[in-house]
Amino acid sequence: MISLAHFLLLLIVGSSILLMLIRPRNLPEAYWIGAGAILLLLFRLVSWRLAAHAVVKALDVCLFLIGMMLLSELAREHGVFDWLSSVAVRGAKGSCFRLFALVYAAGILVTVFMSNDATAVVLTPAILTAVRKARVQPLPYLFVCALIANAASFLLPISNPANLVVFHGQMPPLGRWLPSFGVPCLISIAVTFLVMRWLFRDELRATIDCDVEPAPLTSSGKLVLLGLAVTVVVLLTTSALGMDLGLPTCLVALAITIAVSFKVHSNPLTLARQISWGTLGLVAGLFVMVDAIESIGAMQLTQEWLFWAQRLGPVAGAFIVGFVVGIANNLVNNLPLGLIAGSTLQAAHARGLIANAVLIGVDLGPNLSITGSLATILWLIALRKEKLDVSFWSFLKVGSVAMPIALLATLGGVVLIQICFPS
């Protein structure tokens, strides 16, 4: 029999996540999660010690996000993304399909090396500006930014903050990550491309009838681009050594910010105002809530379900787990689900195929709906700032086709690798 205190705790957590997803009065997601965490403390449903421990656990993810947001803002301010989108439009040479492919390639690069949030927040407005100048239907290219942000987000550990959440404290080194997720992620990227190419086949038959002025890369933009390359090298090295990614990301981003600011004689503190500090509060609050749920034994249910799936056999278990996790993302968002999944995997000592299927479900599953991941929500907010809106149903029409097909093919790739190359 569940106690009143446990019922109240679950009610506050569930209500906070629901309000985060529907955003009454358009209040930011962090407000609802922060309010929920404060209520848990005020009603003494969690201890201050547990909350502090949860915030410490969130530190690596927060440092990673700070670094990536700094780098993204630098790239935006110094024209790197405008240059990238201009290159894509001019390289299309009048073909909407070629433009679609080039935007897709740009989305892959940004997602893989700068995280899916950078694709959603910074690349999306740049692409929108470019396609408006080209006077073409923007939706196919905007959907590219949304879907590739998730489809390519598990090629590297740095490609998605959710990767840090799921494998928190047990992140596989790069030497194990690439054999496990490299080919499956390439399958995810290829299948998502083919499905979107088919879904938008009518729009992509059009041609671009106007010239777009080039957006040259300034000297400061070139320095930022060099800094991004250095960041990638540092993070790949850190990942290969099996170390946490948060602190190196933040330190490298700070160093690049100072160097660029010194070159252009600007105040680096102005960039700090562009960081979404509310997002960091959202992450910390979610860590508190998941630790609160774990403290009352609620994770026992997810562990029992995971054990049940494992008893079905590795192949059937991987497909079931991947699809259940993938769909569940869209009910509670992939960040809290990733935290729950990571805690469950750790408690159940799950490894190998099942753990890989969980990560793929967390990363790729959000392509079903606009509520699936933080990156997709940020993508939607970026569009609203540009006076565009994509409804839940419009996104679902695309996602209900693209996500299941890509997830099925990707999980099939994971299973095939495990069969051919058992660890």
N, C-alpha and C positions, 0 to 999 in steps of 0.2 A: 504494500500500500504506500503510495507516494505521500510524503509529508506536505504540510501546508507551505513550509519554507521552500522545499524543492519545487512545488508547483508554482509558487510566486517567482522563483528564479527563472524557471523555464518560460513563464508568461512574459517576463520582462525581456528576456533574450529574444524570444520569438517575435514579440511586438516591435522591438527595436529593429530587427532585420527586415521585417515587413515594411515598416515605415521608411527604412533606408531605401527600399526598392521602389516604393510608390511616391516618395518625396512630397508629402502634403505641403501646400503653400510654397512649393519649390525650394524648401529649405535644403541646404546641402546634406549629403549623406552622413557626414561626420557629426552633425548636430544630433541626429537620432541615435547613433551608436554611442556617442559621448554621453548623452543623457541617460541611456540605458545603463552604461557602466557606472555612472554616478549614483543612479538609483540602487544598483546592487550594493554599492558601498554604504549608502545612507541607511538602507534597510538591514545592513549587516549580513547580507546573504553571501558575501565574500569578504575575506579579511583584507586589510591593507597590505599585509605581507604577500598574500597570493597575487593581488593586483600588481604590486611592485615587481614580483617575480615574472609575471606575464609581460609587463612592459620591457623588462630586461631582455626577455626572449624575442620581443618584437624589434629590438634595437638593430639587428643585422639587416632586416628588411627595410627599416626606416632609413638607415644610412645608404643602402643601395638606391632607394627611391630619391633621396636628396641628391646623390651624385648624378643619377640619370636625369632628374628634372633640371639640374644646373646645366648639364651638357645639352639638353634639348633646348633650353632657353638661349644658351649661347649660339647654338646652330640657327635658331629662329632669328635672333636679333642681328646676326651678322650674315644673313642671307643664304645660308647653306641649303635650307629646304626650298627656298624660292628658286635657287639655282638648279637644284635637283629636279624640281617639277618642270622648270623651263626646258631643261635638257630632254625630259621625257616628251613634252608636247612637240618640241621642234624635231625630235627624233622620230616622231610618228609619221612625218611626211604626208600628212593628209589622211591617214588611215585611222579610223576609230579603233579598229581591232589592234593595230600596232601600238596605239596609245594605251589601250587597256593592258597589253602585255608589258609595256614599259613601266606603267604605274604599279603593276603587280610586282615587277622586279624591284622597283624602288621600295615598295612596302616590305618585301622580303629582307632587303639589306638593312633597313631601319629597324625592323622587328628583331632580327637575329642579333644585331650588334649594339642596339640601343634600347631594347625592350619594347614590348607591345604597347605600353603606355605612350611612348614617344610617337609611334605610328598613329595612334588614335588622337593624341592631343596636338601634335605639331605638324606632322605630315598632312593630315586631313585638310586643315585650312589652306595649306600651300597648294595642294592638288585641286581644291575647289576653286581657288583663284585662277589657276592655270586653265582649267576646263571652261570656266566662264569666259576667259579671254578667247578660248578656242571656239566658243559658242556651240558647244555640244551638250547633249543630255548628261547631267552630272551624276545621276544615281549609280550607273555601273561602276564608275571610278571611285565613288564614295564607299560603295559596298566593298570594293577591293580593300580599302583601308581598314574597314571593320573586320572583315573575315580573315585577311592575311595576318592581322595582328594576333589572332588566336591560332590560325593554322600553322604558322611558322614559329610559334613561341616555345617550342621545346627542342629546337635544333641545338641550342647551347643552354647551359644553366642560366646565363645572364639574360636570356631572351624574355623572361617572364618572372615578375616577383613571386608568382604562385609557385614556381619551381623551388624557390628558397623556403617557402612555407611548407610544402609537402615533404621535402627532405631536410627540414630544419635540423641541424646538428648531425645529420647523416648524409650530407650531399655527396653523391658519388663523384670521384675525381673525373676529369675530362677524359682520361684514357678509358674509363668504363662507360661514361655517359655517351660518347659518340657511337660506339658499337651498339648500344642499347636503343638509342633514340635517333641516330642520324638517318638511317634508311626509312624508318617509319615516318619521320617528319617530312622527308622529301616526298614520300607517298601522299601525306596529308596536303602538302603544297600543290602537288601535281593534280590530285583529284579535285581539290577545291577550285583550282583554276579551270579545269575542264567543265565542272558543273556550272560555274558562273558564266563561262563562255557560252554554254548552251542556254542558260536562263536569260541572258541579255543578248541573244543572237540578233534580235531585230534592231536594237539600238546600235550594235557594233557594225551593222552593215552601212551605217552613215559615213560621210566623209567630212573632213575638216576643211572648210572653205576660206579660212582667213589665216593670215600670218600672225605669229605671236613674237613679240619682241624678246630677244634674249635677256636673261638676267645674269650678267657677269658676276663671277665670284671675286669679291674684294680680297685685298691682302689679309685683312683680319679674318675673313671667311676661310681663306686657305689655311691660316694658323689654327682655326677651330677644327677644320677637317683633319689636319695633321694631329691635333690633340685627340680627336676621336680615334684615329688609327692607333695612337699610343695607348689609349684606354683599352681598346680591344686586345692588344698584345698583353697588357698588364693583367686583364681579367682572365684571358685564356691561360696565362701562366699560373695565376692564382688558382683557377679551377683545376688545372692539371695537377697541382700540388695538394688538392683536396682541402684548401683553406676556405674560410668564410669570405664572401664576396662583398659584403656591405662596406667595411672600413676601407679596403683598397679603392672601391668605386668612388667613395666620398672624397678620399684624399687626392686621387688623381683629378677628379672634377674640380676640386678647390685649386689645385696647382694650375690647371689649364685656365680657369677663370681669372686667376691673378695675372698670369702671363698675358692673356688677351687684353685684360683691362689696362695693364701697364702699357701695352703697345698702342692702344687707342686713347689713352689718358682718360679713362672713365672710372667711375666709382663701382667697385665690384659688389658693394653692399646693395646697390639698386637691383641686382639680379636676385638677391635674397627675397625681395618682395614678390617676385614672380613664382616662387616655390609654393606649391599648394600645401601649406602647413596643415590644412584641414584633413588632407589625405593621410598624413602621418598620424593625426589623432584618430582617424578612422581605423587605421591598421592597429594602433595600440589598443583601442577600445575592443576591436574584434578579438585580439589575443586575450584580453581580460575575460571576455564572454566565453570563449572556448575553454579557457582554464577553469572558469566557474562551472560550466557544464561537466567538465571532466571530474571536478572535485566531488560531485554528487553521484558519480558512478554511471552517468548517462552513456559514456563511451562503451560501456559493457555491451549495450545493444548493437552498436556498430561493429564491435569485435566479433560478436556472435554471428552477425550476418556475414562478416568477412570469412570466418571459419566455415560457415555453411557453403559459401561460394567456392572456397578452396577444396572442399570435399567433393565437389562436382568434377574435379580434374582440372589441370592447369589450363587447357584450351577453353573449355566451356566456362570455367571460372573467370578467365581473363575477359572474355567477351561480355559476360553478364556484368561483371564489376565495372568494366569500361563504360557500358551503356547506362547502367544505373547511375554512376557518378556523373557521366556526361549530361544526362537529363536533369539530375538533381541540382546541378549548377544553376539552372535557369529558375529554380524555385527559391534558392537562398543566396545566389551569387557565388562565384568561384573562390573568392577570398576566404569567407568563413568556412565554406565547404572544404577548401584546401587545408585549412587549419585542422578541421575535424578529421579529414582523411589522413593527414600527417600524424596526428596523435594516435589514430587507430592503427596505422601501420607500425608505428613505433611500439605501441603497447602489445600488439600481436606478433611482433618480430617478423613481419611479413617482408619478404625479399623477392627478387627475380620477377617473373612474369606478372604476378598479381600486382606488385608495387608499380611496375611499369605501366600496366593498364590503368591504374588509378591516376597516375600523373597525366597520361594522355587524355583520360576522361575530364580531368580538371582543366586542362589547357585547351582542348579542342571542343569539348561539349558546349561551351558558351556561344558557339556560332549558331545555336538554335534560335536565341531570342536576344532582345536588347537588355534583358535583365541578367544575362549569363555571367558577365565579367565586369570588373571595374573598368577595363580598357574600353569595352563597348559603351558603357555608361558615359565615360569621358568623351568618346567619339560623338555620342548623341548631344552632349552639352556643347561640344565644339561646333556642331552643325546648327544648333539653336542660336548660338552667338552670331552666326552668319545668315540668320533669318530663314533657315531651312529646318524642316522637321520630318522625321521618319517615324511613322506610327508603329506601334507594337505589331499590328497585323501585317503591315508592309514588310517589316523585317522577318516576321515568322514565315511569310510566303517563300522567301529566299532561304532562310535558315532551315526550314523543315525539309528541304531537299538537299541542301549542301552539307549540313552537319551529319546526318545519319550515314550518307554514302561515304563521306570522307572518314568518319569514325570507324565504320565497318572495314574499309580498306586498310586504314592505319593499324587497327588492332590485328587484322590479318597479317600485316607485315611484321608486327612484333612477335606474333605466334610463330610465324615461319622462321624468323631469325633464331628464336629459342630452340626450335626443332632442329634446324640445320647446324647451329653453333651453341650447343648446350654449355652453360657455364659450369 
